[in-house]
Amino acid sequence: MNRNISNVVVRRMPRYYRYLSDLLDNGIERISSNELSKMMNVTASQIRQDLNNFGGFGQQGYGYNVEYLHQEIGKILGLDKKHHIIIIGAGHLGQALANYVNFEKRGFVIAGIFDINPSLKGLSVRGVQIRMMDELDEFVLNHDVDIAAFTMPKSKAPEIGEQVVSLGIKAIWNFANMDLNLPEDVIVENVHLSDSLMQLSYSIEQRRQNEE
């Protein structure tokens, strides 16, 4: 991927992929940027600009072949490859992630789940056994692991972050509600659920003020 492409553009690509998936499910074979813009509430020119960063994919007078564009965006996002994930923290959130079947449709395979609670040892979530943290090092050394999802309490996140990086894991999906101080070559995608909820609260409050 061209590293000059802005993060704002990159973050819109999964949304395009999701809408194209829906179009495929509905048997739609082609779509114009104008039609797609009405569905997504994004201007047609923005759609064309975004896709032109990666090669365009459209034909004048025809629009976009939905299946082809879906496949190409999937390649851009790396969805044509399998990514093996371990989940560290087998509480409610960790188990909810493990139970989310759509991950596998996108090529994300839950390879292992880890926790420190001995009462969870040996239990399975969708066929994946919950292991104890003292098994983590050996598991990672003997399995392909691309991503570590952090769903543990934030007090444990810095220490475990250093541990998984030392094991060679270079991508972290961080739900631990804190920013991690890790080497620059480690990719961290922070998911702050409370931030999203507070943004929603702000929007509600703005609407209330506008209605007064």
PERA-V871871 format. One record per residue. N is the residue number from 1. RES is the residue in one letter. SS is DSSP state (@ for helix, = for strand, . for the rest). PHI is phi in whole degrees, 0 to 359 (* if undefined). Layout:
n: {N & N}
res: {RES & RES}
ss: {SS & SS}
phi: {PHI & PHI}
//
This chain:
n: {1 & 2 & 3 & 4 & 5 & 6 & 7 & 8 & 9 & 10 & 11 & 12 & 13 & 14 & 15 & 16 & 17 & 18 & 19 & 20 & 21 & 22 & 23 & 24 & 25 & 26 & 27 & 28 & 29 & 30 & 31 & 32 & 33 & 34 & 35 & 36 & 37 & 38 & 39 & 40 & 41 & 42 & 43 & 44 & 45 & 46 & 47 & 48 & 49 & 50 & 51 & 52 & 53 & 54 & 55 & 56 & 57 & 58 & 59 & 60 & 61 & 62 & 63 & 64 & 65 & 66 & 67 & 68 & 69 & 70 & 71 & 72 & 73 & 74 & 75 & 76 & 77 & 78 & 79 & 80 & 81 & 82 & 83 & 84 & 85 & 86 & 87 & 88 & 89 & 90 & 91 & 92 & 93 & 94 & 95 & 96 & 97 & 98 & 99 & 100 & 101 & 102 & 103 & 104 & 105 & 106 & 107 & 108 & 109 & 110 & 111 & 112 & 113 & 114 & 115 & 116 & 117 & 118 & 119 & 120 & 121 & 122 & 123 & 124 & 125 & 126 & 127 & 128 & 129 & 130 & 131 & 132 & 133 & 134 & 135 & 136 & 137 & 138 & 139 & 140 & 141 & 142 & 143 & 144 & 145 & 146 & 147 & 148 & 149 & 150 & 151 & 152 & 153 & 154 & 155 & 156 & 157 & 158 & 159 & 160 & 161 & 162 & 163 & 164 & 165 & 166 & 167 & 168 & 169 & 170 & 171 & 172 & 173 & 174 & 175 & 176 & 177 & 178 & 179 & 180 & 181 & 182 & 183 & 184 & 185 & 186 & 187 & 188 & 189 & 190 & 191 & 192 & 193 & 194 & 195 & 196 & 197 & 198 & 199 & 200 & 201 & 202 & 203 & 204 & 205 & 206 & 207 & 208 & 209 & 210 & 211 & 212}
res: {M & N & R & N & I & S & N & V & V & V & R & R & M & P & R & Y & Y & R & Y & L & S & D & L & L & D & N & G & I & E & R & I & S & S & N & E & L & S & K & M & M & N & V & T & A & S & Q & I & R & Q & D & L & N & N & F & G & G & F & G & Q & Q & G & Y & G & Y & N & V & E & Y & L & H & Q & E & I & G & K & I & L & G & L & D & K & K & H & H & I & I & I & I & G & A & G & H & L & G & Q & A & L & A & N & Y & V & N & F & E & K & R & G & F & V & I & A & G & I & F & D & I & N & P & S & L & K & G & L & S & V & R & G & V & Q & I & R & M & M & D & E & L & D & E & F & V & L & N & H & D & V & D & I & A & A & F & T & M & P & K & S & K & A & P & E & I & G & E & Q & V & V & S & L & G & I & K & A & I & W & N & F & A & N & M & D & L & N & L & P & E & D & V & I & V & E & N & V & H & L & S & D & S & L & M & Q & L & S & Y & S & I & E & Q & R & R & Q & N & E & E}
ss: {. & . & . & . & . & . & @ & @ & @ & @ & @ & @ & @ & @ & @ & @ & @ & @ & @ & @ & @ & @ & @ & @ & @ & . & . & . & . & = & = & . & @ & @ & @ & @ & @ & @ & @ & @ & . & . & . & @ & @ & @ & @ & @ & @ & @ & @ & @ & . & . & . & . & . & . & = & . & . & . & = & = & = & @ & @ & @ & @ & @ & @ & @ & @ & @ & @ & @ & . & . & . & . & . & . & = & = & = & = & = & = & . & . & . & @ & @ & @ & @ & @ & @ & @ & . & . & . & @ & @ & @ & @ & . & . & = & = & = & = & = & = & = & = & . & . & @ & @ & @ & . & . & . & = & = & . & . & = & = & = & = & = & @ & @ & @ & @ & @ & @ & @ & @ & @ & @ & . & . & . & . & = & = & = & = & . & . & . & @ & @ & @ & @ & @ & @ & @ & @ & @ & @ & @ & @ & @ & . & . & . & . & = & = & = & = & . & . & . & . & . & . & . & . & . & . & . & . & = & = & = & = & . & . & @ & @ & @ & @ & @ & @ & @ & @ & @ & @ & @ & @ & @ & @ & @ & @ & @ & @ & @ & .}
phi: {* & 295 & 285 & 278 & 287 & 290 & 297 & 298 & 294 & 301 & 288 & 276 & 298 & 300 & 291 & 302 & 300 & 295 & 293 & 295 & 299 & 295 & 297 & 298 & 299 & 266 & 76 & 278 & 265 & 214 & 206 & 270 & 296 & 293 & 293 & 293 & 296 & 292 & 291 & 262 & 60 & 233 & 295 & 299 & 294 & 295 & 300 & 297 & 298 & 300 & 289 & 295 & 298 & 246 & 127 & 98 & 75 & 260 & 234 & 299 & 86 & 243 & 94 & 244 & 284 & 298 & 295 & 296 & 296 & 301 & 295 & 292 & 293 & 301 & 294 & 302 & 276 & 77 & 278 & 275 & 239 & 272 & 237 & 265 & 244 & 250 & 251 & 249 & 118 & 258 & 283 & 300 & 292 & 300 & 290 & 297 & 297 & 296 & 275 & 278 & 292 & 294 & 304 & 294 & 295 & 264 & 94 & 261 & 252 & 282 & 267 & 196 & 229 & 228 & 202 & 256 & 280 & 297 & 290 & 267 & 301 & 89 & 290 & 237 & 239 & 50 & 85 & 258 & 284 & 278 & 249 & 273 & 298 & 288 & 263 & 298 & 302 & 296 & 298 & 295 & 292 & 250 & 225 & 284 & 231 & 261 & 224 & 248 & 264 & 261 & 235 & 269 & 303 & 297 & 296 & 268 & 298 & 300 & 296 & 289 & 302 & 296 & 295 & 291 & 295 & 296 & 273 & 99 & 281 & 245 & 220 & 232 & 259 & 255 & 259 & 282 & 61 & 204 & 277 & 261 & 261 & 234 & 304 & 297 & 277 & 265 & 271 & 239 & 254 & 273 & 241 & 259 & 298 & 292 & 297 & 298 & 293 & 292 & 296 & 295 & 299 & 300 & 297 & 297 & 294 & 296 & 295 & 298 & 295 & 291 & 276 & 283}
//
